[in-house]
């Protein structure tokens, strides 16, 4: 299951994201989705490691 969201970015950040996606030959939304998922996964991993240290 997937959920669609809307993200608002500063113009400079949006342009950099568009350029990055273009360099990789992928849609901007696809790159944004990948980066958000990666950040969430890393946060969960970090929190899991902190829980194990307690």
C-alpha positions as CSV (number, residue, x, y, z in Angstrom):
1,X,0.0,0.0,0.0
2,X,1.3,3.5,-0.8
3,X,0.2,6.9,0.3
4,X,0.5,10.1,-1.7
5,X,1.7,13.3,0.1
6,X,2.5,16.8,-0.9
7,X,5.9,18.4,0.0
8,X,6.7,22.0,-0.2
9,X,10.4,22.9,-0.7
10,X,12.3,26.2,-1.1
11,X,12.9,27.0,-4.8
12,X,16.7,26.4,-4.6
13,X,16.1,22.9,-3.0
14,X,13.5,22.0,-5.5
15,X,15.8,23.0,-8.4
16,X,18.7,21.0,-6.9
17,X,16.4,18.0,-6.5
18,X,15.2,18.4,-10.1
19,X,18.8,18.5,-11.4
20,X,19.8,15.5,-9.3
21,X,16.8,13.5,-10.6
22,X,17.6,14.5,-14.2
23,X,21.2,13.5,-13.8
24,X,20.0,10.0,-12.7
25,X,17.3,9.9,-15.4
26,X,14.4,9.5,-13.0
27,X,11.4,11.5,-12.1
28,X,11.8,14.1,-9.4
29,X,9.0,12.5,-7.3
30,X,10.7,9.1,-7.6
31,X,14.0,10.5,-6.2
32,X,12.2,12.4,-3.5
33,X,10.3,9.2,-2.5
34,X,13.6,7.3,-2.3
35,X,15.3,9.9,-0.2
36,X,12.4,10.2,2.2
37,X,12.2,6.4,2.6
38,X,16.0,6.2,3.1
39,X,15.8,8.9,5.8
40,X,13.0,7.2,7.6
41,X,14.8,3.8,7.5
42,X,18.0,5.4,8.9
43,X,16.0,7.1,11.7
44,X,14.3,3.8,12.6
45,X,17.7,2.0,12.6
46,X,19.2,4.7,14.8
47,X,16.3,4.5,17.3
48,X,16.5,0.7,17.3
49,X,20.2,0.9,18.2
50,X,19.5,3.4,21.0
51,X,16.8,1.0,22.4
52,X,19.3,-1.9,22.4
53,X,21.8,0.2,24.3
54,X,19.4,0.8,27.2
